[in-house]
């Protein structure tokens, strides 16, 4: 009996996966879900085998884009991190750019990139952008969190910041950097697929997905989703392998929650601080402007910030443009907020329950990890198959993209609560649920906000993909339509507005997180 | 090279800002450490002894008074690599071998410094780590790591050696063993040395004189000269004269409460 138990315990993850596959097979065989929308895994594999001639060029294109974007994005991210740590002022000035890059829903800027860049550059750029943030933040943490004694030692021998960087920081940051690369690798695949899908390229899994969407062929869509997940998972595994060769201590899979962004910069004076904040705010727009000026593109196609303002407020058609934008926002925002709240809520309940009954965590982690690796674009058509093309699918996508990352963040946060804290309240006679209320809930609150901060861009991306692909409503649809109508002004406007929405909601979550942590 | 420079503190005063209000940690502390002397600074936590050491290093500013090493400000001396430093934490870089960690100050100071590099094997054997030249810090015990730190502090052949509780994290037996070895190593170069410590035995055994700091802000409570010849045998720990001196230091420390 106990031997069987031990066996089950040791292989809990494998068992969970096996059970899922078996249930899936049964559900598919007997067409239990949405009359055949969920084909059996065996059917999916058979279909993939039949389609294999199609797969290779598409897979090769996606892997190539992801790889080049991964390399380019990481080089930039590493150099930026070194710059930010060596001269902290540059970090503060770049804060606006960094937040924008983190928060931008990639799908929103694909059409803009296609307008502004030639050939495969839009795809490479998007893959690189997807990689930049996780690597940059991990590297900054690695460079910053060095043994202060080592730094003091450098100073004592007359070494300045340059010597500290050269002898201590660079080498010390290696484990953190490799951790960042692991997160970045599947991101590059997602970025590549999103870009293919929005840029009308000839090859790539994104293109294949888009082409297969119209046919009533669930097995093929699932096959593409599986292939995309496998590539992303493989990218993760390769990065993890490289990491474990350098640092023997392998770490748990984490979402780079990072620290709460520093609340107040150390400024010399109020005016100095305001000046830095203004530059940080203006810099993204200045870069946008500067790049377009350098590119020499026609102002009709490539809108500067001023061009967007012009489009939205000056000409006679402005009122119409404003109305379309506002009604799209009115469709997108409520669904996004509801879906995000539901996803975060479920994650919160489950994580807190898991803190009391750890078995739940063990059973759910594998599913959480698989869905995290599964590229969002690949997930969307599958959910469309199940939920149809109404509002339900948008909510389902938003919940599913926010739930699992939030759950992982919260579960990790709660696992950091010292076990002694639980034991202490129990020792005074508190029941399990009472301990939960007194220890787990307050402990998890800051993590909930951290999870919200991470969930914002994903939620908006999920909603926009659903709108673009399935529902024909909201910002995503407006963007897709404007592409068709060659309405350049609207393409740039939607890109700008969706980035702004994401950044504002992100900042809101940061503000709440600060309030929650300030009291402790 | 027997200690070319002395360290002179003159009327040092220092305040820290604690939550916006000033807290005086040192009040007009004067101290003269002649060339080649070994001074132990002892006192309760928070009396400013570590701050005084950082001032001697030039890593901490003063509000009043001055410190001179051989007549120069400490910054200049430090940046030439003429001060050796050892902290309570050995602060070894985990990715560097024993030899490479000992060589670290030379790398930071720049220049090839061939004759100082040539001395590294000798220093490693001096601290009893022959055969461990290529070992990484993770493969060493706590005491061995601290020996690496001592070797590192001597690699520039410094005129001045500043140590802040270098054996504070070691157990009593290991600590006494390290004290004996430090004396042996010290006698080879006799740099002008200041040792900050909590241990009365350690201070009396190693130093030419023990300076007791106390009070808040910290002032010099008293100075006890240690007349024993070197090398001092370990049997000295059982000598009644040794105990009279430790009692004297203890009395100066104990008077702090009143």
Interface residues (C-beta under 8 A of the other chain):
Chain A: X147 X149 X150 X152 X153 X154 X155 X156 X157 X158 X159 X163 X167 X168 X171 X172
Chain B: X57 X59 X78 X79 X80 X81 X83 X85 X87 X89 X91 X93 X95 X104 X105 X107 X108 X109 X156
